[in-house]
Amino acid sequence: MADYTDQPFSLLCREVAGKDFVIFREMVSAEAIVRGNAKTLKMCEVDKREHPVAIQIFGDKPESMAQAAKIIDTKFKPDGIDINMGCPVPKISQKTKAGAALMKYPDLAVEIIEAIKKEKLNCPLSVKTRLGWSDENEILDFALCLEQAGIDAITIHGRTKMQGYAGVANWNKIAEVKKILSIPVIANGDIKGADDIQKCLEITGADGVMIGRGALGNPWVLSNNNKQLTINKLIKTIIRHAELHLAHYGERGMVTLRKHLPWYFHGARAADIKDVKKIRAELVRVSTLQELKDILKRIV
């Protein structure tokens, strides 16, 4: 997830939930990688504690995508490289042919995969996509094209681009895709806990699930002990998240952390905390670690 699954959050998930899952880091621009953009290259840095981890790239030019994949494979040595063919954000999917827009240009999607495969990477190549641009049946032909082009696995979010994140993810359509492909299929969409994981796997027959928004403010969703969360454990985890941000981003670490903090106080968890709306409002203005600790002391 762009701006969320950075290295600090990745490390936090490892510390909280262990090693029994693959982390997919936030997507990065292939063009920026090829140009040697320092900020983008830093986004690709992998700490040895993160493995197994995959780096996701986006773009619409086969040559640049191939060069970027090779640079990432050689320089950062991830356990996988993923191509984003599902991002619905307008500046990516409408102003370019990248992200979900590639579902409208299957020939270009195939060209990109074939160009990257020619680089003979040292890790698997996968694709993250959606059910379609506007028609959820589009995935059936699209997925077959990607498999024939040589991808090693596919992750499918159970909504179309036009749906964005509205409505309910269609796990049954993912099941249809699973039946026609021979490569691993990963199901994504509306997975927020252990019960959802089990139900999704039963319905889709998928080889695994990918959890996105369900992990925000809830890294325990990736472990088997997420139901034993206490307030003290919640506070300890938030402070650890802040420490990791400061270590990675320096003084601006608390500012970059702000977007994460409200997520820790959503849903049923928020109902048990007094003045939770006020606390969330204060958290998005926090500037120092001590200030954060002072706010959190009030919810014990």
C-alpha positions as CSV (number, residue, x, y, z in Angstrom):
1,M,0.0,0.0,0.0
2,A,1.5,3.3,-1.1
3,D,2.8,5.4,1.8
4,Y,2.0,2.7,4.3
5,T,4.0,-0.5,3.7
6,D,7.4,1.1,4.1
7,Q,10.3,-0.5,5.8
8,P,9.3,0.6,9.4
9,F,5.9,-0.9,9.1
10,S,7.4,-4.0,7.5
11,L,9.8,-4.5,10.4
12,L,7.0,-3.9,12.9
13,C,4.9,-6.6,11.2
14,R,7.8,-9.0,11.5
15,E,8.3,-8.3,15.1
16,V,4.7,-8.6,16.0
17,A,3.6,-11.5,13.8
18,G,6.7,-13.5,13.0
19,K,7.9,-15.0,9.7
20,D,5.0,-17.0,8.3
21,F,4.1,-14.6,5.6
22,V,5.6,-12.6,2.7
23,I,5.6,-8.8,2.9
24,F,4.9,-6.8,-0.2
25,R,6.4,-3.4,0.1
26,E,4.8,-0.2,-1.2
27,M,4.9,0.3,-5.0
28,V,7.7,2.3,-6.6
29,S,8.0,3.9,-10.0
30,A,10.1,2.0,-12.5
31,E,11.0,5.3,-14.3
32,A,12.3,6.7,-11.0
33,I,14.4,3.6,-10.4
34,V,15.9,3.8,-13.9
35,R,16.7,7.5,-13.4
36,G,18.5,6.7,-10.1
37,N,16.1,8.8,-8.0
38,A,17.6,8.7,-4.5
39,K,14.3,8.8,-2.6
40,T,12.8,5.9,-4.7
41,L,15.9,3.8,-4.3
42,K,15.8,4.3,-0.5
43,M,12.2,3.0,-0.6
44,C,13.5,-0.3,-2.1
45,E,16.2,-0.9,0.6
46,V,15.6,-4.2,2.3
47,D,16.6,-4.9,5.9
48,K,17.7,-8.5,6.4
49,R,15.0,-8.8,9.2
50,E,12.2,-8.2,6.6
51,H,12.7,-11.4,4.6
52,P,10.7,-12.8,2.9
53,V,9.8,-9.6,1.1
54,A,8.8,-8.5,-2.4
55,I,9.2,-5.1,-4.0
56,Q,6.3,-3.9,-6.2
57,I,6.9,-1.7,-9.3
58,F,4.6,0.2,-11.5
59,G,4.9,1.7,-15.0
60,D,3.8,1.4,-18.6
61,K,7.0,1.1,-20.5
62,P,8.3,-2.4,-21.0
63,E,12.0,-1.4,-21.3
64,S,11.9,0.8,-18.2
65,M,10.0,-1.9,-16.2
66,A,12.6,-4.5,-17.2
67,Q,15.5,-2.3,-16.3
68,A,14.0,-1.4,-13.0
69,A,13.3,-5.0,-12.1
70,K,16.9,-5.9,-12.9
71,I,18.3,-3.0,-10.8
72,I,16.1,-4.0,-7.8
73,D,16.9,-7.7,-8.2
74,T,20.7,-7.0,-8.3
75,K,21.0,-4.2,-5.8
76,F,18.4,-5.0,-3.2
77,K,17.9,-8.8,-3.6
78,P,14.3,-9.2,-2.6
79,D,12.5,-12.5,-2.5
80,G,10.1,-11.5,-5.2
81,I,9.3,-8.6,-7.6
82,D,5.6,-7.8,-8.1
83,I,4.1,-5.7,-11.0
84,N,1.2,-3.4,-10.0
85,M,-1.6,-3.9,-12.5
86,G,-4.4,-3.0,-10.1
87,C,-3.9,0.5,-8.5
88,P,-7.1,2.5,-9.1
89,V,-5.6,5.9,-8.2
90,P,-6.4,8.3,-11.1
91,K,-2.9,9.8,-11.4
92,I,-1.6,6.3,-12.2
93,S,-4.5,4.4,-13.8
94,Q,-6.0,7.3,-15.8
95,K,-3.1,9.6,-16.6
96,T,-0.9,6.7,-17.7
97,K,-1.4,3.1,-18.8
98,A,0.0,1.8,-15.5
99,G,-1.7,0.3,-12.6
100,A,-5.3,-0.9,-13.2
101,A,-5.2,0.7,-16.7
102,L,-3.1,-2.2,-17.9
103,M,-6.2,-4.3,-17.8
104,K,-7.4,-2.2,-20.7
105,Y,-4.2,-2.9,-22.6
106,P,-3.5,-6.6,-22.2
107,D,-1.0,-6.7,-25.1
108,L,1.1,-4.0,-23.2
109,A,0.8,-6.0,-20.0
110,V,2.1,-9.0,-21.8
111,E,5.0,-7.0,-23.3
112,I,6.0,-5.8,-19.8
113,I,6.1,-9.3,-18.4
114,E,8.0,-10.7,-21.3
115,A,10.5,-7.9,-21.2
116,I,11.1,-8.5,-17.4
117,K,11.4,-12.2,-17.9
118,K,14.2,-11.8,-20.4
119,E,16.3,-10.3,-17.6
120,K,16.3,-13.7,-15.9
121,L,15.8,-12.4,-12.4
122,N,17.0,-14.3,-9.4
123,C,13.5,-14.2,-7.8
124,P,9.9,-14.9,-8.8
125,L,7.8,-12.4,-10.8
126,S,4.2,-11.9,-9.8
127,V,1.3,-9.5,-10.7
128,K,-1.2,-7.8,-8.4
129,T,-4.4,-6.9,-10.3
130,R,-8.2,-6.6,-10.0
131,L,-11.3,-8.3,-11.5
132,G,-11.3,-5.8,-14.3
133,W,-11.6,-2.1,-15.3
134,S,-15.4,-2.0,-15.1
135,D,-16.5,-5.6,-15.8
136,E,-15.5,-8.3,-13.3
137,N,-15.4,-10.9,-16.1
138,E,-12.4,-9.1,-17.7
139,I,-10.1,-11.0,-15.3
140,L,-10.8,-14.3,-16.9
141,D,-9.1,-13.5,-20.2
142,F,-6.6,-11.1,-18.6
143,A,-5.3,-13.7,-16.1
144,L,-4.8,-16.3,-18.8
145,C,-2.8,-13.7,-20.9
146,L,-0.5,-13.0,-17.9
147,E,0.0,-16.7,-17.2
148,Q,0.9,-17.4,-20.8
149,A,3.4,-14.4,-20.7
150,G,5.3,-16.2,-17.9
151,I,4.3,-14.7,-14.6
152,D,4.9,-17.0,-11.6
153,A,1.9,-16.0,-9.5
154,I,-1.0,-13.6,-9.5
155,T,-2.8,-11.7,-6.7
156,I,-6.4,-10.7,-7.4
157,H,-8.3,-8.0,-5.6
158,G,-12.0,-8.9,-5.7
159,R,-13.2,-5.6,-7.1
160,T,-13.0,-3.7,-10.4
161,K,-11.1,-0.5,-10.8
162,M,-14.4,1.4,-11.1
163,Q,-15.5,0.0,-7.7
164,G,-12.4,1.3,-6.0
165,Y,-12.8,0.0,-2.5
166,A,-16.6,0.3,-2.4
167,G,-19.0,-2.6,-2.1
168,V,-18.0,-6.2,-1.2
169,A,-15.0,-8.1,-2.7
170,N,-16.2,-10.9,-5.0
171,W,-14.4,-13.9,-3.8
172,N,-16.4,-16.2,-6.0
173,K,-15.0,-14.6,-9.1
174,I,-11.5,-15.2,-7.8
175,A,-12.5,-18.8,-7.4
176,E,-13.4,-18.9,-11.2
177,V,-9.9,-17.6,-12.0
178,K,-8.3,-20.2,-9.8
179,K,-10.0,-23.0,-11.7
180,I,-8.5,-21.9,-15.1
181,L,-4.9,-21.1,-14.0
182,S,-2.1,-23.5,-13.2
183,I,0.0,-20.8,-11.4
184,P,-0.5,-19.9,-7.7
185,V,-3.5,-17.5,-7.1
186,I,-3.5,-15.2,-4.1
187,A,-6.9,-13.7,-3.0
188,N,-7.2,-10.1,-1.8
189,G,-10.0,-7.9,-0.5
190,D,-12.1,-7.6,2.7
191,I,-9.8,-9.8,4.8
192,K,-9.6,-8.3,8.3
193,G,-9.0,-11.3,10.6
194,A,-8.4,-15.0,11.0
195,D,-12.0,-15.9,10.3
196,D,-11.9,-13.9,7.0
197,I,-8.7,-15.7,6.0
198,Q,-10.3,-19.1,6.5
199,K,-13.5,-18.2,4.7
200,C,-11.7,-16.6,1.8
201,L,-9.5,-19.7,1.2
202,E,-12.6,-22.0,1.4
203,I,-14.5,-19.9,-1.2
204,T,-11.7,-19.1,-3.6
205,G,-9.6,-22.2,-3.4
206,A,-6.7,-19.8,-3.6
207,D,-3.1,-20.7,-2.6
208,G,-3.0,-17.9,-0.1
209,V,-4.4,-14.5,0.8
210,M,-3.0,-11.0,0.7
211,I,-4.0,-8.6,3.5
212,G,-3.9,-4.8,2.8
213,R,-6.0,-2.3,4.6
214,G,-6.9,-5.0,7.2
215,A,-3.3,-4.8,8.6
216,L,-3.3,-1.0,9.1
217,G,-3.2,-0.3,12.8
218,N,-3.6,-4.1,13.2
219,P,-0.3,-5.9,12.4
220,W,-1.6,-8.7,14.7
221,V,-4.0,-9.8,11.9
222,L,-1.0,-11.6,10.4
223,S,-0.4,-13.7,13.5
224,N,-2.4,-16.4,15.4
225,N,-2.6,-14.4,18.6
226,N,-4.3,-11.3,17.4
227,K,-7.3,-12.0,19.7
228,Q,-5.2,-11.6,22.9
229,L,-4.5,-7.9,22.3
230,T,-4.5,-5.8,25.5
231,I,-4.3,-2.0,25.8
232,N,-0.7,-2.2,27.2
233,K,0.3,-4.3,24.2
234,L,-1.4,-1.9,21.8
235,I,0.5,1.1,23.4
236,K,3.8,-0.8,23.3
237,T,3.4,-1.6,19.6
238,I,2.5,2.0,18.7
239,I,5.6,3.3,20.5
240,R,7.7,0.6,18.7
241,H,6.3,1.7,15.4
242,A,7.3,5.3,16.2
243,E,10.8,4.2,17.1
244,L,11.2,2.4,13.8
245,H,9.9,5.5,12.0
246,L,12.4,7.8,13.7
247,A,15.2,5.4,13.0
248,H,14.4,5.3,9.3
249,Y,13.2,8.8,8.6
250,G,15.1,10.9,11.2
251,E,13.5,13.9,12.8
252,R,10.5,13.8,10.3
253,G,9.7,10.3,11.5
254,M,6.9,11.4,13.7
255,V,5.3,13.4,10.9
256,T,5.4,10.4,8.5
257,L,3.9,8.3,11.3
258,R,0.8,10.4,11.7
259,K,-1.1,8.7,9.0
260,H,-0.7,5.4,10.7
261,L,-1.8,6.4,14.2
262,P,-5.6,6.8,13.8
263,W,-5.8,3.3,12.4
264,Y,-4.8,1.9,15.8
265,F,-8.1,3.2,17.2
266,H,-10.7,2.0,14.7
267,G,-13.6,-0.3,14.9
268,A,-14.4,-2.4,18.0
269,R,-11.1,-1.4,19.7
270,A,-12.1,2.3,19.6
271,A,-15.4,1.6,21.4
272,D,-13.5,0.6,24.6
273,I,-11.5,3.9,24.7
274,K,-12.8,7.0,26.4
275,D,-12.6,10.2,24.3
276,V,-11.3,8.2,21.3
277,K,-12.2,10.9,18.8
278,K,-10.2,13.5,20.7
279,I,-7.3,11.2,21.0
280,R,-7.3,10.5,17.2
281,A,-7.4,14.2,16.5
282,E,-4.4,14.8,18.8
283,L,-2.4,11.9,17.2
284,V,-2.5,13.3,13.7
285,R,-0.8,16.4,15.1
286,V,1.9,14.7,17.2
287,S,5.5,15.9,16.7
288,T,7.7,14.1,19.2
289,L,8.0,10.7,20.7
290,Q,7.4,12.1,24.2
291,E,4.2,13.8,23.0
292,L,3.0,10.5,21.6
293,K,3.7,8.7,24.9
294,D,1.9,11.3,26.9
295,I,-1.2,10.9,24.8
296,L,-1.1,7.2,25.0
297,K,-0.8,7.2,28.8
298,R,-4.3,8.6,28.9
299,I,-5.9,5.5,27.5
300,V,-4.4,3.0,30.0
